[in-house]
């Protein structure tokens, strides 16, 4: 897996580079501003770009606006926003197509192994969304709707899905088979009226509905 990092703090940037390299991740470039990020992605075609939201010169939303451009110009490159802040305007646009997109808060990442796993999911076209981020993005909406029809166990499964857990991990948590977990998830999809589609993002849509309601 090849990544490009955009982080204006030299200490955080170098630390992240070292942590990823130790775990076998190829860091093609580590830059400090949005223009350098766009150039690095064009030159290295990474699997994932790790982007801080606030970059020079104004330290406001340069990073997230660069992320929007990356999604438009390099759709095969995943984008993982990695920040101390929740930005809602541009991030909501990015969530419109959640494949290959992630948004994690720095202070809530306590395990580098989980961070690398999130990168791998984004690189593979999946998602890695911090529940707190999504809760703020959809904070104005508190819909219950079909979620009220879920059984307690189905809600527990959906909550673990919202944490980014795999079916195997969920099965270990409840000491059941993966087939049992798959049955719960199929019931969740049916109750939330999420039929199979070409995009195959029913899991993400189910999680978003859950987070909107919490």
N, C-alpha and C positions, 0 to 999 in steps of 0.2 A: 504494500500500500504506500503510495506516494502522496505527501501532503505539502501544502504551502501554508505558512502561518503569517498572519498580519496582526501584530501586537506592538503598540508604541512603547510599552515599558521594556527596557532592555533586560532587566532582571527576569521578568516574567517570560519574555520571549526566549531568552537563552535557557532558562530552566525548563520550559516546555520542550524545547528542541532536544535537550539532553534526556529528559524522561522518555520521550517518544523513541529516540534512537536506541536507547537501552532495550526497548521492547520490540526492536526490529522494524520500526516504522521509518521509511525513507523520508527525510525532510528535504525537499528539493530547494526550498527558499524560505527565509524568515525575514520579513520586512516590517517597516514601521509606519507606513502610510498607505492610503487607498490607491494612489497612482502606481506605487511599486507593487502592490498586490495584483492589480489588473495586468501589469506587465509580466509578473512572475507566473500567473496562471496561463497567460497566452504563450509564454516561453517553455513552460514545463508540463503543461497538461496534467495536473495532478488529479488524483482520485477524489480528494477532498481539500477544500480551502477552509482553514480555521480562522475566523475573522472576529476581531474585537469590534464592538459597535462604535465606540468613540475613538476616532483617529485624528491626527493632525490634518489641517492646521487649526480647526475650530474646536476639536474635541466634542463634537455634538453627535452627528449621525453619519459621518463620512463612511464608516465601515459598513453599516447596514445598506446605505445607498449603493456602495460598491458591490455588496452581495446581490442586490437586485440586478445590477448589470451583469454580474457573473452568471446568474441564472438565465438571463436572456441570451448572452453571447457564448456561453460555454455550458449548455444544458447537461452535458455528460459529467460535469464536475460537481460533486456534492458540496454543499455549503453547511458548515457548522458555526453558527454564531456562538461566541464564547465571551461573556461579558458580565459585569457587575450589575448591569441595568436591564430593565425590560423596556424595549422600544416597541410601541404598538402600531404606528402607522405603516411603516414599510414591512415590518415583520408579518403583519396580517396579510399583506400581499404575497409574501413568500409562502405562507401557509395555504394559499389558494391552490398550490401544487406541492403537496408535502413530500413527494418522492425525492429522496436524496437531500433532505433538509433536516437540520437539527438546531436546537437552541438550548444551551445550557448556561446556568449561572455559575460563575467561578467559585463563589463561596459555598456552593452546595455540592461541588465535586470533591469527594473525600478519598476516592480510590482511583488511582491512575489506570488500573486494569479496567474499571468500568468506563473510564473516559475513552480508552482505546477501543473497547467494545462498541461504544457509541459511534466512534469514527468508522469502524468497520460496517456498522449498519447503514450509515449515511452513504458510504462508498458503494455499498451494494444496492442503493436505491431505496433504502428504508428511511426511517425517521428516528430522531432522538430528541424528545421534547421534555423539558423539565415541567412537571405538573404546575409549579408555581407560575411559570411563564405563561402557560396556556390559560390558567385561571385568570391572570391579569388581562390577557388579550381578549378573553370573552367575559370579563367581569361584569359587563352590563347585562349579560344574558344569564338568567337562572331558570332555564327551562327544565321541567321534570319529564313531561311527556311519557314516551314509551319506557323510559328507565324504571318507572314505577312497576312495570310488569315483570321485571327481572326477579328471579329468586335470590335469596341472600347469598348463596354460593356463586351464582352468576355475577352478582355485583362484586364479590370478592375477586373473582377471576378477572373481571373488567378492571378493577383497581390495580391489580398486578400487571395487566397489559399496559396500563397507563404509566407504569414505572419502566416500561421497556423490556419486561421479562419475556423470555421465550416460553413456548409451550412446555419444554422440558423442565425449565426452572419452576414454572407454576405447578407442574406435576409433582416435583420434589417437595414443594412447600406444603401441599395438601396430602402427600403420600398416596397419590393415585396414579393411574396409568396416563400416558400422553393421550391415548384414545379417549379417555374420560374427559380430559381437558378439551380436546378437539370437539367433543359433543357439546360441552358447555358453551364454547365459542360459537359453534354453529347455531345454538339456541339464541345466543345474544344477537347475532347477525339477523336472525329471523325476526326477533321481537323488535329490533330497531329498524326493521324494513331496509336492510342493506343487502340487496341481491348481488350475486356475482357480477363482475364487470370486467371490461378489458384492462382497466388500470390496476385492478387488484389491490386497492387501498382500503378495503373494508375495515381492516384492523385499525388503521389510523382514524378513519371516520368514526368508528365506535368509541375510540378513546377520546376523541374531541367532544363527542356528545356527553360522555361521562364527565369530563372536566368542566364543560360548560355548566353542568348542573350542580357541581360541588361548591 
